[in-house]
Amino acid sequence: MRVRVPASVANLGAGFDVLAMAVDLWLEVEAEESDEPEWEFEGEGADVLTTGANPLSVLPMRGWVTSDIPLGVGLGSSAAARVAAAALLGSEDPIGDAGREEGHYDNVAAAVMGGVVAVVGDEVHGLPVPDLEVALFVAPSPVPTEQARAVLPASVDRADAVFNAARVASFVQILHTREWAMLDAAMEDRLHQPYRLPLYPWAEAVMEAAREAGAYGAALAGAGPSVFAFCDRRLGEDVAAAMEEVGPEGGYGLVTRVVRQGLDVRG
């Protein structure tokens, strides 16, 4: 059995726990039944995954896992692993099963469906896929999602909730109209980034460098600490390089894109 699952970026600025997109970095698994777990890991995070810190490592199967998805930096590595595990177990509802294990559904829904998604209660809506490059600054070290969530307030000001609702509506409209120059304003956020940015004091400079290099908009990738930026095709390398130049040592830039294909199961 072969399974491929893409990386994902959640929130997309203002769409906290609602919006997410699948990007062209992949977790790939090939496995067969076995009496006990017997796994080999290659690629990103292989040294960590072999210790059992991964839902795949405990499955009673024999196989190999290779991953392009940086671990623990806001690019959906955990969601991809949970989706792959659900698929290997024959789940008929990988979004529900993996989402319950993950604790939230945005990354999981994007990883299963591909493209850009909006999670609305128990429903997942596919949105238009932007024909843009996605420049990433991959953070040099992970920050647990639990830590990034712990800094969020228990309640928010009504003006901030209205502010974000307006930006999410604008973002969805822009996906339809393709007025990319309006993305930066639509990605402004008051619900999560102001509270998380102190955890990553370099992130604001990285986002500003992306904008100055021509990106349409930049934001934390999920809970962070990585940063992503939307930009025109063939501009991604310049934007990624600009982010890397001002980012902390050990971080690096790369260029990817939104992928329409999500979870792929064969065999």
Secondary structure, DSSP 8 states (H G I E B T S, - for coil): -EEEEEEEEESTTT-TTTEEEEEEEEEEEEEEE-SS-EEEEEETTHHHHTTT-SGGGGSSEEEEEEE-S-TTSSS-HHHHHHHHHHHHTT-S-HHHHHHHHHS-SHHHHHHHH-SEEEEETTEEEEE-----EEEEEE-SS---HHHHHHTS-SS--HHHHHHHHHHHHHHHHHHHH--GGGHHHHT--SSSHHHHGGGSTTHHHHHHHHHHTT-SEEEESTTSSSEEEEE-TTTHHHHHHHHHHHS-TT-EEEEEEB-S---EEE-
